[in-house]
Amino acid sequence: MLLRNKVALVDVAGEASARTAATAVALAATLGIAAASWVVAARQMNGMDMGVATQLGSFTFFVALWVSMMAAMMLPGAAPAVLRRAHAGGLRAVPLFVGSYLAVWTLVGVAVYELYQPHGSFAVGALVIAAGVYELTPLKQHFRRRCQENVRSGFEYGLCCVGSSIGLMLMLVALSVMSVTWMSVIAVLVLAQKLVPARAALDVPLALAIVALGILIVIAPSSVPGLTPTLL
């Protein structure tokens, strides 16, 4: 009996050690892919930012760029979910989880490509205001909570995160989808909202700031750097 107990303890310790190693590898891989994607996206976007006049290029180019952008922006915030998946299902479950998660965002990119066209500053302001208002809705809060909970698949997690971050992504597309600066700002906001529980003291001022930015764009678009291209 004593021997059996010792064997059982060794098995439990070995299993715990394996899970710890799996989560460490999953974390390193997730953050490594995100860092590499930042480099790739920044290089691909170089010279393409023209504010409201930004062009997307070919379908293949944009979708490839969009996937790099989503990996760069979204994977750091998805790290807790990836670690939970690695702990529950082992390291083999991680590629499927991450792949299906990014597949959801890829579909969003396809929709962006089909619907996007160069636009005016008034349209930008209206979209940014709409994004700020969305931040205050119960629907936004529902998806944000789901993004911080345990989910069964990367696809389900992706849908929840799209629902949570769609307003912020709308801002990025409206302001300039090829802007590394705006991409960085939105990435920080997305990360914070995935890791920090919803608090009115933080969320309401952020939403009001986004609305104020939209109003500023409508009233004085030239006051927002890079929004309108300089004519030579």
C-alpha positions as CSV (number, residue, x, y, z in Angstrom):
1,M,0.0,0.0,0.0
2,L,2.8,2.4,0.9
3,L,4.5,1.6,-2.4
4,R,1.3,2.3,-4.3
5,N,0.9,5.6,-2.5
6,K,4.5,6.6,-3.4
7,V,3.9,5.7,-7.0
8,A,0.7,7.7,-7.1
9,L,2.5,10.7,-5.6
10,V,5.2,10.4,-8.2
11,D,2.6,10.2,-11.0
12,V,0.8,13.3,-9.6
13,A,4.1,15.2,-9.3
14,G,5.1,14.2,-12.8
15,E,1.7,15.2,-14.3
16,A,1.9,18.6,-12.5
17,S,5.4,19.1,-13.8
18,A,4.3,18.2,-17.3
19,R,1.4,20.7,-17.1
20,T,3.7,23.4,-15.8
21,A,6.1,22.8,-18.7
22,A,3.3,22.8,-21.2
23,T,1.9,26.1,-19.9
24,A,5.4,27.7,-20.0
25,V,6.0,26.6,-23.5
26,A,2.5,27.8,-24.6
27,L,3.1,31.2,-23.0
28,A,6.6,31.6,-24.6
29,A,5.2,30.5,-28.0
30,T,2.2,32.8,-27.8
31,L,4.1,35.9,-26.9
32,G,6.9,35.0,-29.4
33,I,4.4,34.8,-32.2
34,A,2.9,38.1,-31.1
35,A,6.3,39.8,-31.1
36,A,7.2,38.4,-34.5
37,S,3.9,39.5,-35.9
38,W,4.5,43.1,-34.7
39,V,7.7,43.1,-36.7
40,V,6.0,41.7,-39.8
41,A,3.0,43.9,-39.6
42,A,5.1,47.1,-39.1
43,R,7.2,46.3,-42.1
44,Q,4.2,45.5,-44.3
45,M,2.4,48.7,-43.3
46,N,5.4,50.9,-43.9
47,G,4.5,53.8,-46.2
48,M,0.8,52.8,-46.5
49,D,-0.7,55.0,-43.9
50,M,-2.7,57.7,-45.6
51,G,-5.4,58.3,-42.9
52,V,-8.9,58.4,-44.4
53,A,-7.4,57.9,-47.9
54,T,-5.7,54.7,-47.0
55,Q,-5.9,51.9,-49.6
56,L,-5.9,48.2,-48.6
57,G,-4.1,46.8,-51.6
58,S,-4.9,43.3,-53.0
59,F,-7.1,40.9,-51.2
60,T,-4.2,38.4,-50.6
61,F,-1.9,41.2,-49.3
62,F,-4.5,42.6,-46.9
63,V,-5.7,39.3,-45.5
64,A,-2.1,38.3,-44.8
65,L,-1.4,41.6,-43.2
66,W,-4.6,41.5,-41.2
67,V,-3.7,38.0,-39.8
68,S,-0.3,39.4,-38.7
69,M,-2.0,42.4,-37.1
70,M,-4.5,40.3,-35.2
71,A,-1.7,37.9,-34.0
72,A,0.3,41.0,-32.8
73,M,-2.6,42.8,-31.2
74,M,-4.8,39.9,-29.9
75,L,-2.5,37.1,-28.8
76,P,-1.0,38.9,-25.7
77,G,-4.5,39.4,-24.3
78,A,-5.4,35.8,-25.2
79,A,-2.4,34.4,-23.3
80,P,-4.5,33.5,-20.2
81,A,-7.0,31.6,-22.3
82,V,-4.2,29.8,-24.1
83,L,-2.6,28.9,-20.8
84,R,-5.9,27.5,-19.5
85,R,-6.2,25.4,-22.6
86,A,-2.7,24.1,-22.3
87,H,-3.2,23.2,-18.7
88,A,-6.5,21.4,-19.5
89,G,-5.6,19.7,-22.8
90,G,-1.9,19.7,-23.0
91,L,0.5,21.4,-25.4
92,R,-1.1,19.6,-28.4
93,A,-4.4,21.4,-27.9
94,V,-2.8,24.9,-28.1
95,P,-2.2,25.1,-31.9
96,L,-5.8,24.3,-32.7
97,F,-7.0,26.7,-30.1
98,V,-4.8,29.6,-31.4
99,G,-5.5,28.7,-35.0
100,S,-9.3,28.7,-34.6
101,Y,-9.1,31.9,-32.6
102,L,-7.1,33.7,-35.3
103,A,-9.5,32.2,-38.0
104,V,-12.4,34.1,-36.5
105,W,-10.4,37.3,-36.7
106,T,-9.4,36.4,-40.3
107,L,-13.1,36.3,-41.2
108,V,-13.5,39.8,-39.7
109,G,-10.6,40.9,-41.9
110,V,-12.4,39.5,-45.0
111,A,-15.5,41.5,-44.1
112,V,-13.4,44.6,-43.6
113,Y,-11.9,44.2,-47.0
114,E,-15.3,43.7,-48.7
115,L,-16.9,46.7,-46.9
116,Y,-14.0,49.1,-46.7
117,Q,-13.6,52.2,-48.9
118,P,-11.7,55.4,-48.5
119,H,-13.9,57.8,-46.5
120,G,-14.2,61.3,-45.2
121,S,-13.5,62.8,-41.8
122,F,-17.2,63.1,-41.0
123,A,-17.6,59.3,-41.5
124,V,-14.6,58.7,-39.3
125,G,-16.0,60.9,-36.5
126,A,-19.4,59.2,-36.7
127,L,-17.8,55.7,-36.5
128,V,-15.5,56.7,-33.6
129,I,-18.5,58.1,-31.7
130,A,-20.4,54.9,-32.4
131,A,-17.4,52.9,-31.1
132,G,-17.4,55.0,-27.9
133,V,-21.1,54.4,-27.3
134,Y,-20.7,50.7,-27.9
135,E,-18.2,50.6,-25.0
136,L,-21.1,51.5,-22.6
137,T,-23.6,48.9,-23.8
138,P,-24.6,45.7,-21.9
139,L,-23.6,43.7,-25.1
140,K,-20.1,44.9,-24.9
141,Q,-19.9,44.1,-21.2
142,H,-21.3,40.6,-21.7
143,F,-18.7,39.7,-24.3
144,R,-15.9,41.3,-22.3
145,R,-16.8,39.1,-19.3
146,R,-16.9,36.0,-21.6
147,C,-13.4,36.9,-22.9
148,Q,-12.1,36.5,-19.3
149,E,-13.9,33.2,-18.6
150,N,-13.0,29.7,-19.5
151,V,-14.3,28.7,-23.0
152,R,-14.4,25.4,-24.8
153,S,-12.7,26.3,-28.0
154,G,-10.6,28.9,-29.8
155,F,-13.5,29.6,-32.1
156,E,-15.9,30.3,-29.3
157,Y,-13.3,32.4,-27.6
158,G,-12.7,34.3,-30.9
159,L,-16.4,35.1,-31.2
160,C,-16.5,36.5,-27.7
161,C,-13.4,38.6,-28.2
162,V,-14.7,40.0,-31.5
163,G,-17.9,41.0,-29.7
164,S,-15.8,42.6,-27.0
165,S,-13.3,44.4,-29.2
166,I,-15.3,45.2,-32.4
167,G,-15.9,48.8,-31.4
168,L,-12.1,49.4,-30.9
169,M,-11.3,47.6,-34.2
170,L,-13.9,49.8,-35.9
171,M,-11.9,52.8,-34.6
172,L,-8.7,51.4,-36.1
173,V,-10.3,50.8,-39.5
174,A,-11.9,54.2,-39.5
175,L,-8.8,56.2,-38.4
176,S,-6.3,54.3,-40.5
177,V,-6.1,50.5,-40.7
178,M,-2.4,50.9,-41.9
179,S,-1.3,53.1,-39.0
180,V,1.2,51.5,-36.6
181,T,0.5,54.3,-34.1
182,W,-3.3,53.7,-34.0
183,M,-2.7,49.9,-34.1
184,S,-0.5,50.3,-31.0
185,V,-3.0,52.4,-29.1
186,I,-5.9,50.0,-29.9
187,A,-3.7,47.0,-28.9
188,V,-3.0,48.5,-25.5
189,L,-6.7,49.1,-24.9
190,V,-7.7,45.6,-26.1
191,L,-5.0,44.1,-23.8
192,A,-6.2,46.1,-20.8
193,Q,-9.8,45.1,-21.3
194,K,-9.0,41.4,-21.6
195,L,-6.9,41.4,-18.4
196,V,-8.6,43.9,-16.2
197,P,-12.1,43.3,-14.9
198,A,-14.8,45.8,-16.0
199,R,-14.9,48.8,-13.7
200,A,-17.1,51.9,-14.3
201,A,-14.5,54.2,-12.9
202,L,-12.2,53.2,-15.8
203,D,-14.5,52.1,-18.5
204,V,-16.8,55.1,-18.5
205,P,-14.0,57.8,-18.8
206,L,-12.5,55.7,-21.7
207,A,-15.8,55.5,-23.5
208,L,-16.4,59.3,-23.1
209,A,-12.8,60.0,-24.3
210,I,-13.5,58.0,-27.4
211,V,-16.8,59.8,-28.0
212,A,-14.9,63.1,-27.5
213,L,-12.3,62.1,-30.0
214,G,-15.1,61.4,-32.5
215,I,-16.7,64.8,-31.9
216,L,-13.3,66.5,-32.3
217,I,-12.8,64.7,-35.6
218,V,-16.2,65.9,-36.9
219,I,-15.5,69.5,-35.7
220,A,-11.8,69.9,-36.5
221,P,-10.4,66.9,-38.4
222,S,-7.1,68.7,-39.1
223,S,-6.4,68.7,-35.3
224,V,-5.9,64.9,-35.4
225,P,-2.4,64.2,-36.8
226,G,-2.3,61.8,-39.8
227,L,-6.0,61.7,-40.3
228,T,-6.0,63.6,-43.6
229,P,-3.1,63.2,-46.1
230,T,-1.1,66.3,-46.9
231,L,-1.6,67.5,-50.4
232,L,1.6,68.5,-52.2
